[in-house]
Amino acid sequence: MFIIRNFLVALAQILNIAISIYIWIVIIRAVISWVHPDPYNPIVQFLVRSTEPLLQPIRRFLPTTGIDFSPFILILALYFVQRFLVSTLYDLARVF
């Protein structure tokens, strides 16, 4: 059973790192959007392509204001998912 336990711990750690990296990508995208970057820059294109699929549904439910709150809401949701899933996987690994 130690194989299942080690697999779950490794999965929890990878998930934790992946969500943390994605949170930083969302933060960088939000900060860069304040300075009106060149849309043809490959880094800006990567940031937009990687964050837009999750930001767009949030924007549909938010009222249009001068400030885009969708990155903030996405970061809160990602923190919730990170805390819930990672701790659940660690707890599940303890059972095995």
N, C-alpha and C positions, 0 to 999 in steps of 0.2 A: 504494500500500500504506500510505501514511501515514494514510489514513482509518481503516483497520482498527487501526493502532497507536494512534491517538488515541482511538478508540472503546474499546479494551481498557484504556487508561490511565484514561479517564473512568469506565468501569465499575468498575475496581479502586478508584478514589478514592471513588465513591459507596458501594460495598460496605463499604469501610473505615469511612466515616462512619456508615453505617446500623448496622453492628454495634457501633460505639463508643457510639452513642446507646442502643441496646438494652441494652448492658451497664450503662449508667447507670440505665436504667429498672429493671432487675433489682436493682441496688444500692439504689435509692430504695425499691423495694417491700420489700426485706428490712429496711431500717432502719425504715420506717413500721410494719411488722408487729410490731415490738417494743413499740409503744405502744398497741396495740389501737385503731386508728382507726375512725371512724364508717363503716360499710359503705355508707351511702347518699351519702357524699361523692362528687361526680363525679370528682375526681382519684383517689381510692382505687379507684373502680370502673374507671377507665381503666387504672390500674396492674395491677389484678387481671386484667382482660380481656386485656391485652396480654402478660402474663407467664405466666398459668396454662396455656395450651396447651403450653408447653415445660417448665414445672415439673412438671406432673402426671405425665407418663411417668417422670420421674426419681424422683419420690416413690414410685412403685410398686415400684421396685427397691431402695430404701433401707429399712433397718430403722427402725421407729418409735422415736425417741428424744425427749428433751426439747428438742433443738435441730434445726431444719430445715436440713440441709446441702444441700438441692437447689439453692438459689441459688448456692452456692459451686461446685458441680459444673457448673451451667449456665454460669457465668462462665468456668470453665476450658475448657469445650467451645467456647464462643464465641471465646475467645482463640485456641484452636487453629485453628478454622475461619477466623478473621480472618487469622492469620499464614499459613496454608496457601493459602487462595484468593487473597488479595490479592497475595502474592508470586508465586504461579503466574501470575496475570494480568499482572503487571508483566514477568515473564520471557517470557511468551508475546508481549507487546507488543514486546519487544526483537527478537524473531525477525523481525517484519514491518518 
